[in-house]
Amino acid sequence: MIRRLLVANRGEIARRIFATCRSLGIETVAVHSAPDADAPYVAEADLAVRLPGAAPVDTYLRVDRLVAAARRTGADAVHPGYGFLAEHAGFASAVGDAGLTWVGPPAGAIAAMGDKTEAKALLADAGVPMLPTYTAADRVEAFPVMVKAAAGGGGRGMRIVRDRADLADAIESARREAAAAFGDGTVFVEPYVERARHVEVQVVADAHGTVLCLGERECSIQRRHQKIVEEAPSVAVTPALRAGLQSAAVAATRAVGYLGVGTVEFLLTPAGEFHFLEMNTRLQVEHAVTECVTGTDLVRLQLLVAEGGRLPATAPPVTGHAIEVRLCAEDPAADWLPASGTLHRFAVPGVTVEFGTDPGRDRGLRLDSGVRDGSVVGVHYDSMVAKLIAWAPTRDEAARALAGALRRAELHGVATNRDLLVRVLRSAEFVAGEIDTAFLDRNPGVFVPLLPPDRVGLAGLAAALAGAAERRATAPVLGTLPSGWRNVPSAPQTIGYAGPTGPVRVCGSQDHLVAVEIDYRLDRSGTLLSWAARPIHPGQPDTGQPDAGQPATGQPHSDRRPDTAQPDPDRQPEVLLVAAEPSRTVLTVDGVRQLFAVHRVGGVSFVDGPDGSVALTELPRYAEPAPVLTEGTLLAPMPGTVGRILVTAGQRVDAGEPLLVLEAMKLEHPVTAPTAGVVTELPVTAGAQVETGAVLAVVTPEQPATVPGPEQPDAAAPGPG
């Protein structure tokens, strides 16, 4: 019997495993790096051991330090979680050699499935359907193809190639990424199936010969070949197809002598054929949807098998539908740029359970997170901060509940993919079940923020009024006077906010919004008399007036156009102030009462309204002059490590040509030339740590050649005659 368990992982999965351990009376041990010292999972463990350093290679990937931590704390078992060393045969062997119980499959099974080329050969002999595999580029006969890391997972080391001319570069790039992520740069190539689905079967096996299949999961909606939306069961799987998938999954499980919980992943073609992708010899990130539709605690089954126990003779039935989304710290609209910083508020409404199913309910909302208010999202680890799962009797109900909870969540301080996830769940194709691995490529509309562009001004007004209320509430003198009160009012109150980037419309403008300025005037009783919002653009002088042709204030009711008229997108809405408090503003907008929650942190106002959310940074009234940057200067968009540098100073480059690679959150982010020109500055070196805003390179644009005009007569020459 396991008495004390060390979890060789971090964040959300560590908390998930601890939750089951507490219910079973098993003591827990956490390990943590320096950045994770204050993480929630560390506080929840019975014991904790610090691993010196910050980077994974110094901490969560150090077999010797993890085994030493188990011995030091008296742990008698080790659970690897997922990621890091979860599928490392050497770690499993080291745990066993130390006399500890390994909560996972045998090292031999991990090794057999760890090399995907060898795994495919082994399972093909067991009768599992396969796509052809090529280990040499010259053997590839048809395109498109997918380059994959033989020891990879999580989307790293994968490239789609549609033309032979690009194959060699894709293979080399995949090798570098795979070597950095897994310590093994071996890659292979297989045909890429257009509009394929990613379907996987959850298996669990014990030492007494029982292998159970706990249904299948649909994991087709992916970004950069990484799953972001998963569900169970799959709407594309018929009973006959389900039987075939489960038969192949059982064959694969038995062929490698597997024990414990694992996942056999398949590619489902539009024609209904399926092919083996890989076997994950660990608990999956998306295991929660299976738990919700089967009422089964998969971590408990892992512990049961590790202790030598017997599984039930039959698998539990699948009931209802569950959908999971991965909430990540990243900006989908900026090519999935990862985000870091302090998560000032993390609140999801309607959560019924954390880290487990809720027995006796046919619907609910589950949250598995590794963060809380005040958590710091760093650059050393994966960008996922939480998983949100809804389950209900039907797929439509689960999707609607999940989208609603996401939209109302308060996520302040770090950019996330929340808006994209909501739009995916509400899209017509998703609702109809018409999804595949290219879903995001076909649906650019899901990248648009939830907050309509023409509502940013209202959010700014709500923030300004809440800020004024806060200043009144904390005023040391004359606190009863309304904000901005004057004996003889001569000008409205004015406040500027740095706004979101993108095609934002404020007062009819369709330009790239850099900042928005809000004007408002209150009378002596606190009634809002007028308001206006106008964009501030780079290089554009502030005239103090709204955009030409736009009303400076909301129009009175008597001047409103009839309801039968066509809506005017440039019209400033009429706004009445109902209430303004430091944490909320209530407005009536064109006759509709609306609540805006406002959370101020320093100079930033996080506004959550009925249409969406936005972060607005208050601009100083008298700003310091910004440093003048040379044209063509490229700044680091995030903290990270400079990886490969692909150019040298003085080199001519074309627009879009890669200059260097910035590594952050376990992914490579290429930095490309904004225009054709010459690399005149390259102040960074490979391996250097850089902060946001650091100068990475300067590309001086090429000067257009001077085209001589038509020859003119010499002014000094005498004219004819």
C-alpha positions in Angstrom: 0.0 0.0 0.0 1.3 3.4 -0.9 1.7 5.6 2.2 3.5 8.7 0.9 3.5 9.8 -2.8 5.9 12.3 -4.4 4.6 14.0 -7.5 7.5 14.7 -9.9 5.7 17.6 -11.6 4.1 21.0 -11.0 1.1 23.2 -11.4 -2.4 21.9 -12.3 -1.5 18.2 -12.6 0.2 18.1 -9.2 -2.9 19.6 -7.6 -5.0 17.1 -9.5 -3.1 14.1 -8.1 -3.0 15.6 -4.6 -6.8 15.8 -4.6 -7.1 12.0 -5.2 -4.4 11.3 -2.6 -6.3 13.3 0.0 -9.4 11.3 -0.6 -7.5 8.0 -0.2 -5.5 9.1 2.9 -2.2 9.1 1.1 0.4 11.7 2.2 1.8 14.0 -0.5 5.2 15.4 -1.4 5.8 18.3 -3.8 8.9 19.3 -5.6 9.4 22.8 -6.9 11.8 25.1 -8.7 12.6 28.6 -7.4 9.8 30.3 -9.5 7.3 27.8 -8.2 8.0 28.3 -4.5 4.7 30.1 -3.8 2.6 28.1 -6.2 -0.7 26.7 -4.9 0.4 23.0 -5.4 3.4 23.5 -3.1 1.2 24.9 -0.3 -1.3 22.0 -0.6 1.3 19.3 -0.3 2.1 17.7 3.1 5.9 18.1 2.4 7.8 20.0 -0.2 11.4 19.9 -1.5 13.0 22.8 -3.4 14.9 21.9 -6.6 17.7 24.5 -7.1 17.2 26.6 -10.3 14.5 27.7 -12.6 14.8 26.1 -16.0 13.3 22.6 -16.4 16.7 21.1 -17.3 17.9 22.0 -13.8 14.8 21.1 -11.9 11.9 18.9 -13.1 14.1 17.1 -15.6 16.8 16.1 -13.1 16.2 12.4 -12.3 18.9 12.4 -9.6 17.3 15.3 -7.7 13.8 13.9 -7.9 14.8 10.5 -6.6 16.9 12.1 -3.9 13.8 14.2 -2.9 11.7 11.1 -2.6 14.3 9.4 -0.4 14.8 12.5 1.8 11.0 12.8 2.5 10.4 9.1 3.1 8.1 8.8 0.1 7.5 5.2 -1.0 6.0 6.0 -4.5 6.5 8.5 -7.3 3.9 9.8 -9.8 5.3 11.6 -12.8 2.2 13.5 -13.8 2.4 14.5 -17.5 5.1 16.2 -19.4 8.7 16.5 -18.2 9.8 12.9 -17.3 6.4 11.2 -17.4 7.4 9.2 -20.5 11.0 8.8 -19.6 12.0 5.1 -19.3 15.2 6.0 -17.5 13.3 7.8 -14.8 10.9 4.9 -14.3 13.9 2.5 -13.9 15.6 4.9 -11.5 12.5 5.0 -9.3 12.3 1.2 -9.3 16.0 0.8 -8.6 15.6 3.1 -5.6 13.1 0.7 -4.1 10.1 3.0 -4.8 6.8 2.3 -6.4 6.4 3.8 -9.9 2.9 5.0 -10.6 2.9 4.4 -14.3 3.6 1.8 -16.9 6.7 -0.4 -16.9 9.9 1.1 -18.2 9.9 -1.4 -21.1 6.5 -0.2 -22.3 7.6 3.4 -22.1 10.7 2.7 -24.1 8.8 0.7 -26.7 6.4 3.5 -27.3 8.9 6.3 -26.8 10.4 6.0 -30.3 7.4 6.5 -32.6 9.1 4.8 -35.6 9.8 1.6 -33.6 6.4 1.8 -32.0 4.7 1.9 -35.4 6.6 -1.1 -36.6 5.8 -3.1 -33.4 2.1 -2.3 -33.5 1.8 -2.8 -37.2 2.8 -6.5 -36.5 -0.1 -6.6 -33.9 -2.6 -5.6 -36.6 -3.0 -1.9 -35.7 -3.8 0.2 -38.9 -0.9 2.5 -39.8 0.1 5.2 -42.3 3.3 4.6 -44.2 6.5 6.0 -42.5 9.6 7.5 -44.1 12.9 8.0 -42.2 14.7 9.3 -45.3 13.6 12.4 -47.2 14.3 10.9 -50.6 11.8 8.1 -50.0 8.9 10.5 -49.8 6.8 10.2 -52.9 3.7 12.4 -52.4 2.8 15.6 -50.6 1.6 17.0 -48.3 3.5 15.2 -45.5 4.0 15.7 -41.8 7.4 15.8 -40.2 7.3 14.4 -36.6 9.7 14.0 -33.8 10.3 10.3 -33.0 10.6 11.0 -29.3 8.2 13.9 -29.3 4.8 14.9 -28.1 2.7 18.0 -27.3 3.1 19.3 -30.9 6.8 20.0 -30.7 9.0 19.0 -33.5 6.1 18.8 -36.0 5.9 20.5 -39.4 3.4 20.3 -42.3 5.2 20.3 -45.7 3.3 20.7 -49.0 6.2 21.0 -51.4 9.4 19.0 -51.8 11.5 22.1 -51.9 10.6 22.9 -48.3 11.1 19.4 -46.9 14.8 19.6 -46.1 14.4 22.9 -44.1 11.3 21.5 -42.3 13.2 18.4 -41.3 16.2 20.4 -40.0 13.9 22.8 -38.1 12.0 19.9 -36.5 15.2 18.2 -35.5 16.4 21.3 -33.7 13.2 21.7 -31.8 12.9 18.0 -30.9 16.5 18.0 -29.7 15.8 21.0 -27.5 12.5 19.7 -26.1 13.3 15.9 -25.8 17.0 15.5 -26.0 16.5 13.5 -29.2 16.5 15.1 -32.7 15.3 12.0 -34.6 12.4 12.7 -36.9 10.3 10.8 -39.4 7.9 11.7 -42.2 4.4 10.4 -42.9 1.5 11.4 -45.2 -0.5 14.4 -43.9 -4.3 13.7 -44.1 -6.3 16.8 -44.9 -9.4 17.5 -42.8 -8.6 14.6 -40.5 -9.9 14.2 -37.0 -7.8 13.4 -33.9 -9.6 10.7 -31.9 -8.1 8.8 -29.0 -9.1 5.8 -26.8 -8.5 5.8 -23.0 -7.2 2.5 -21.8 -6.3 1.1 -18.4 -4.7 -2.3 -17.8 -3.7 -4.2 -14.6 -1.2 -7.0 -13.9 -4.0 -9.6 -13.9 -4.8 -9.5 -17.6 -7.6 -7.0 -17.6 -7.6 -4.2 -20.2 -10.5 -1.7 -20.2 -11.4 1.0 -22.7 -13.2 4.0 -21.2 -14.6 5.5 -24.3 -13.0 7.8 -26.8 -12.1 11.5 -26.9 -12.3 14.0 -29.8 -9.2 16.3 -29.8 -9.3 17.7 -33.3 -9.2 21.5 -32.5 -5.6 22.3 -32.1 -3.1 25.1 -32.4 0.4 24.4 -33.5 -0.5 20.7 -33.4 -1.4 21.1 -29.7 -4.9 20.4 -28.4 -6.9 23.2 -27.0 -10.5 21.8 -27.0 -11.3 18.2 -26.2 -14.6 16.3 -25.7 -16.0 12.9 -25.0 -17.5 11.1 -26.7 -16.7 12.0 -30.4 -19.7 12.9 -32.5 -17.9 11.4 -35.5 -17.6 7.9 -34.0 -20.4 5.4 -34.8 -20.9 2.2 -32.7 -19.2 0.1 -35.4 -16.2 2.6 -35.6 -16.0 2.7 -31.8 -15.7 -1.1 -31.7 -12.9 -1.0 -34.3 -11.0 1.7 -32.4 -11.3 0.0 -29.1 -10.2 -3.4 -30.6 -7.1 -1.7 -32.0 -6.4 0.1 -28.7 -6.6 -3.2 -26.8 -4.3 -4.9 -29.3 -1.7 -2.1 -28.9 -2.0 -2.2 -25.1 -1.4 -5.9 -24.9 1.4 -5.9 -27.5 3.6 -3.7 -25.3 2.7 -5.4 -22.0 1.2 -2.2 -20.8 0.1 -1.5 -17.2 -1.8 1.5 -15.8 -3.6 4.3 -17.6 -2.6 5.2 -21.1 -4.0 6.6 -24.3 -3.9 5.2 -27.9 -4.3 8.0 -30.4 -5.7 7.6 -33.9 -6.1 9.8 -37.0 -9.6 9.5 -38.4 -9.9 10.3 -42.2 -13.0 11.9 -43.8 -13.7 8.5 -45.3 -14.1 6.9 -41.8 -10.7 5.0 -41.8 -8.5 5.3 -38.8 -4.7 5.0 -38.5 -2.5 4.7 -35.4 -0.7 8.0 -34.4 1.0 7.2 -31.1 0.5 5.7 -27.6 0.9 8.1 -24.7 2.2 6.1 -21.8 0.9 8.5 -19.1 -2.1 10.3 -17.9 -3.3 12.8 -20.5 -4.1 16.5 -20.0 -7.6 15.8 -21.3 -8.3 12.9 -19.0 -10.9 15.1 -17.2 -13.6 14.7 -19.9 -13.4 10.9 -19.6 -13.7 11.1 -15.9 -16.8 13.3 -16.2 -18.7 11.0 -18.6 -17.7 7.8 -16.8 -17.7 9.0 -13.2 -14.3 7.3 -12.9 -11.2 8.8 -11.1 -8.4 7.8 -13.4 -5.7 8.8 -10.8 -7.3 6.4 -8.4 -7.1 3.6 -11.0 -3.4 4.5 -11.5 -2.7 4.1 -7.8 -4.8 0.9 -7.7 -2.8 -0.7 -10.5 0.6 0.4 -9.0 -0.4 -1.3 -5.8 -1.1 -4.5 -7.7 -4.9 -4.3 -7.4 -7.5 -5.6 -9.8 -9.6 -3.5 -12.1 -13.3 -4.0 -12.5 -14.3 -6.7 -15.0 -16.1 -4.2 -17.2 -15.7 -0.6 -18.0 -18.3 1.9 -16.7 -20.8 3.2 -19.3 -20.4 6.6 -20.9 -23.2 9.0 -20.0 -23.8 12.4 -21.3 -21.2 14.7 -22.9 -18.2 16.6 -21.6 -16.1 19.3 -23.2 -12.8 20.7 -22.0 -10.9 23.8 -23.0 -7.3 24.6 -22.2 -6.9 28.2 -20.9 -3.5 29.4 -21.9 -1.5 32.5 -21.3 -1.0 33.6 -24.9 -2.4 35.9 -27.6 -3.9 34.0 -30.5 -4.2 37.1 -32.7 -0.5 37.7 -32.4 0.6 34.3 -33.7 0.0 32.7 -30.3 2.6 34.8 -28.7 2.9 33.6 -25.1 2.2 36.0 -22.2 3.7 36.3 -18.8 3.2 38.4 -15.7 1.1 38.5 -12.6 -2.4 37.0 -12.7 -4.1 39.7 -10.5 -7.5 38.0 -10.6 -8.5 34.5 -11.6 -12.2 33.8 -11.0 -14.6 31.5 -13.0 -18.3 31.6 -12.0 -20.4 28.6 -11.5 -17.7 26.0 -10.8 -19.2 23.0 -9.1 -16.1 20.9 -8.4 -12.3 21.2 -8.7 -10.1 18.3 -9.7 -12.8 15.6 -9.8 -16.2 14.5 -10.8 -19.3 15.3 -8.9 -21.1 12.1 -8.1 -24.9 12.2 -8.3 -25.0 15.1 -10.8 -25.7 14.8 -14.5 -24.2 18.2 -15.2 -21.6 20.5 -13.8 -18.6 22.7 -14.3 -15.1 21.5 -13.3 -12.0 23.6 -12.9 -8.5 22.2 -12.8 -6.0 25.0 -12.4 -2.5 25.6 -11.2 -3.0 29.3 -10.4 -4.8 31.6 -8.1 -5.1 35.4 -7.6 -1.5 36.7 -7.5 0.1 33.8 -9.2 3.0 34.7 -11.5 3.0 33.1 -15.0 6.6 32.8 -16.0 8.5 32.0 -19.2 10.1 28.7 -18.1 7.1 26.4 -18.5 4.1 25.6 -20.6 1.6 28.4 -21.2 -1.4 26.5 -19.9 -2.8 28.0 -16.7 -6.0 26.0 -16.3 -8.6 23.6 -17.7 -12.3 24.2 -17.6 -14.6 21.3 -18.2 -18.4 21.2 -18.6 -20.5 18.1 -18.7 -24.2 17.8 -19.3 -26.8 15.3 -20.8 -26.1 16.7 -24.3 -23.3 18.2 -26.3 -25.2 21.4 -27.0 -25.8 22.0 -23.3 -22.2 21.3 -22.3 -20.9 23.7 -25.0 -23.3 26.5 -24.0 -22.5 26.2 -20.3 -18.8 26.2 -21.0 -18.9 29.2 -23.3 -21.0 31.1 -20.8 -18.7 30.4 -17.9 -15.6 31.4 -19.9 -17.2 34.6 -21.1 -18.0 35.7 -17.5 -14.7 34.7 -16.1 -12.5 37.4 -14.6 -9.0 36.9 -16.0 -6.9 39.9 -15.1 -3.2 40.6 -15.6 -2.1 38.2 -18.3 -3.4 37.8 -21.9 -5.2 34.5 -22.5 -6.9 32.6 -25.3 -10.3 32.9 -23.5 -12.0 35.0 -26.3 -11.0 32.5 -29.0 -12.2 29.5 -27.0 -15.6 31.2 -26.5 -15.9 31.9 -30.2 -14.9 28.3 -31.0 -17.6 26.9 -28.8 -20.2 29.2 -30.2 -19.2 28.8 -33.9 -21.7 27.1 -36.3 -19.2 24.5 -37.4 -18.4 23.4 -33.8 -22.1 23.3 -32.8 -22.7 21.1 -35.9 -19.8 18.8 -35.0 -18.0 19.7 -38.2 -14.5 19.9 -36.8 -11.0 18.6 -37.8 -7.4 19.5 -37.2 -7.5 22.4 -39.6 -10.6 24.0 -37.9 -8.7 27.2 -36.8 -7.2 27.7 -40.3 -10.7 27.7 -41.8 -12.3 30.0 -39.2 -10.3 33.2 -38.9 -13.4 34.8 -37.2 -12.6 33.0 -33.9 -9.5 35.2 -33.5 -11.6 38.4 -33.2 -11.9 39.6 -29.6 -15.3 39.3 -27.9 -15.5 43.0 -27.2 -16.9 44.7 -30.3 -14.6 47.4 -31.5 -17.2 50.2 -31.1 -17.7 49.3 -27.4 -14.1 50.1 -26.3 -15.1 53.7 -25.7 -17.9 52.6 -23.3 -15.5 50.4 -21.4 -13.2 53.4 -21.1 -16.1 55.5 -19.8 -16.9 52.9 -17.2 -13.3 52.7 -16.1 -13.0 56.5 -15.9 -16.2 56.8 -13.8 -15.1 54.0 -11.5 -11.7 55.6 -11.1 -13.4 58.9 -10.2 -15.5 57.1 -7.6 -12.4 55.5 -6.1 -10.7 58.9 -5.8 -13.8 60.4 -4.2 -14.0 57.5 -1.7 -10.4 57.9 -0.7 -10.2 61.7 -0.8 -8.7 63.1 2.4 -10.6 66.4 2.1 -13.9 67.4 0.5 -14.8 63.9 -0.2 -18.5 64.7 -0.5 -18.0 66.8 -3.6 -18.6 65.2 -6.9 -15.7 64.4 -9.1 -14.4 67.3 -11.2 -16.7 69.8 -9.5 -16.0 73.4 -10.3 -17.8 76.7 -9.5 -17.7 77.6 -13.2 -17.2 74.5 -15.3 -15.1 75.2 -18.4 -14.0 71.8 -19.6 -14.9 68.2 -19.2 -12.9 65.7 -17.3 -10.4 64.0 -19.6 -8.5 60.7 -19.2 -6.5 58.7 -21.7 -6.1 54.9 -21.8 -3.7 52.8 -23.7 -6.1 50.5 -25.5 -6.0 47.1 -27.2 -4.3 46.8 -30.6 -6.2 45.8 -33.7 -8.9 47.2 -35.9 -10.8 49.0 -33.1 -13.6 51.4 -33.9 -14.0 54.4 -31.6 -16.3 57.2 -32.8 -16.3 55.7 -36.3 -12.6 55.3 -36.7 -11.4 52.1 -38.4 -7.7 52.8 -37.8 -5.2 50.9 -35.6 -6.0 52.1 -32.1 -3.1 52.9 -29.9 -5.0 54.8 -27.2 -8.4 56.2 -26.5 -9.3 59.4 -24.7 -12.5 59.8 -22.7 -14.2 63.1 -22.0 -17.0 63.2 -19.5 -18.9 65.9 -17.5 -20.9 65.5 -14.3 -23.2 68.0 -12.7 -23.2 68.9 -9.0 -25.5 65.9 -8.2 -23.3 63.4 -10.0 -25.5 63.1 -13.1 -23.6 62.4 -16.3 -24.3 65.4 -18.6 -22.1 64.4 -21.6 -19.4 62.1 -22.7 -17.2 61.4 -25.7 -14.5 59.0 -26.8 -11.9 59.5 -29.4 -8.9 57.6 -30.6 -5.4 58.8 -30.3 -3.2 57.6 -33.2 0.6 57.6 -33.6 1.9 60.7 -35.1 -1.6 62.4 -35.1 -1.8 65.6 -33.1 -4.4 65.7 -30.4 -6.9 68.3 -31.5 -9.0 68.0 -28.4 -12.0 67.1 -30.5 -13.7 63.8 -31.4 -13.3 62.5 -35.0 -14.8 64.8 -37.6 -18.5 64.3 -38.0 -19.0 62.5 -34.8 -21.2 63.7 -31.9 -19.3 64.8 -28.8 -22.0 63.5 -26.5 -24.8 61.1 -26.3 -28.0 62.5 -27.9 -31.1 63.2 -25.8 -34.1 60.9 -26.2 -36.0 63.4 -28.3 -33.2 63.4 -30.9 -32.9 59.6 -31.2 -33.7 58.2 -34.6 -36.8 56.0 -34.8 -36.4 52.3 -34.1 -37.3 51.5 -37.7 -34.3 53.4 -39.0 -31.1 51.6 -40.0 -28.5 51.7 -37.2 -25.7 54.2 -37.6 -22.3 52.5 -36.7 -20.7 55.9 -36.2 -23.4 57.2 -33.8 -22.2 57.7 -30.2 -24.7 56.0 -27.9 -26.7 57.9 -25.4 -25.5 57.0 -21.9 -27.1 57.7 -18.5 -25.2 57.1 -15.3 -27.0 54.8 -12.9 -24.3 54.2 -10.4 -20.5 54.5 -10.2 -18.5 52.7 -7.5 -14.8 51.9 -7.3 -15.4 48.3 -8.4 -18.4 48.8 -10.8 -20.2 51.2 -13.0 -23.8 50.8 -14.0 -24.9 52.6 -17.2 -28.0 52.8 -19.3 -26.9 52.6 -22.9 -29.5 53.6 -25.4 -32.2 52.5 -22.9 -30.5 49.2 -21.9 -29.1 48.9 -18.4 -25.6 47.4 -18.4 -23.1 46.5 -15.6 -19.4 47.0 -16.0 -17.2 45.4 -13.3 -13.9 47.4 -12.9 -10.8 46.0 -11.2 -8.0 48.6 -10.9 -4.5 47.4 -10.3 -2.1 50.4 -10.2 -2.7 52.3 -13.4 -4.5 49.4 -15.2 -8.3 49.1 -15.2 -9.6 45.6 -16.1 -13.2 46.1 -17.4 -15.6 43.1 -17.7 -18.8 44.2 -19.4 -21.8 42.4 -21.0 -20.0 42.4 -24.4 -16.5 41.3 -23.4 -13.5 42.3 -21.4 -10.6 44.7 -22.0 -7.5 46.0 -20.1 -7.0 49.7 -20.2 -3.8 51.3 -19.0 -4.2 54.9 -17.8 -2.0 57.3 -19.6 -0.1 60.0 -17.6 -1.4 63.5 -18.1 2.2 64.7 -18.8 4.0 61.8 -20.4 7.8 61.5 -20.5 9.2 61.7 -24.0 9.4 58.2 -25.4 12.9 57.1 -26.7 13.3 57.5 -30.4 14.0 54.2 -32.1 15.7 53.8 -35.4 13.4 52.7 -38.2 13.5 48.9 -38.5 14.3 48.2 -34.9 13.0 44.9 -33.7 12.1 44.6 -30.0 11.6 41.4 -27.9 7.8 40.9 -27.6 8.3 38.9 -24.4 10.9 37.7 -22.0 12.9 34.7 -23.3 16.1 33.2 -24.4 17.8 34.0 -27.7 18.1 30.7 -29.5 19.7 30.5 -33.0 20.9 33.6 -34.7 20.5 33.2 -38.5 22.1 36.3 -39.8 25.2 38.5 -39.3 25.6 42.2 -39.0 25.9 43.8 -42.5 23.9 41.0 -44.2 21.2 42.0 -46.6 17.8 40.3 -45.9 14.5 40.1 -47.6 11.2 41.1 -46.0 9.9 38.2 -43.8 13.3 36.5 -43.7 14.1 34.9 -40.3 16.7 36.7 -38.3 16.8 34.8 -35.1 14.7 32.6 -32.9 13.4 33.6 -29.5 12.6 30.7 -27.1 9.9 31.0 -24.4 7.4 28.7 -22.8 8.9 25.6 -24.5 8.3 26.9 -28.0 10.4 28.6 -30.7 9.2 32.1 -31.9 11.0 33.3 -35.1 11.8 37.0 -35.4 11.6 38.1 -39.0 12.8 41.1 -41.0 9.9 43.7 -41.3 11.2 44.9 -44.6 14.0 44.3 -47.1 17.2 45.9 -46.0 20.5 45.4 -44.2 21.1 44.2 -40.7 22.9 47.2 -39.2 22.7 46.1 -35.6 22.6 42.7 -33.9 23.3 43.4 -30.2 22.2 39.9 -28.9 24.1 36.6 -28.7 22.8 33.0 -28.7 21.8 31.9 -25.3 21.3 35.4 -24.0 18.3 36.1 -21.7 16.2 39.1 -22.8 13.3 41.0 -21.3 10.3 42.5 -23.1 11.3 45.5 -25.2 15.0 44.6 -25.5 16.5 45.4 -28.9 17.1 42.2 -30.9 18.2 43.6 -34.2 17.9 46.6 -36.5 17.1 46.3 -40.2 17.8 49.5 -42.1 15.3 49.6 -45.0 16.6 49.7 -48.6 16.4 53.1 -50.1 14.3 53.1 -53.3 16.4 53.7 -56.4 16.1 57.3 -57.7 14.3 57.2 -61.0 15.4 60.2 -63.2 12.5 62.3 -64.6 12.2 63.4 -68.1 15.1 65.5 -69.3 14.4 69.2 -68.8 16.0 72.0 -70.7 18.8 73.8 -69.0 17.4 77.0 -67.4 20.5 78.9 -68.4 20.5 77.8 -72.0 18.9 80.2 -74.5 15.6 79.2 -75.9 15.0 78.7 -79.6 14.9 81.7 -81.9 
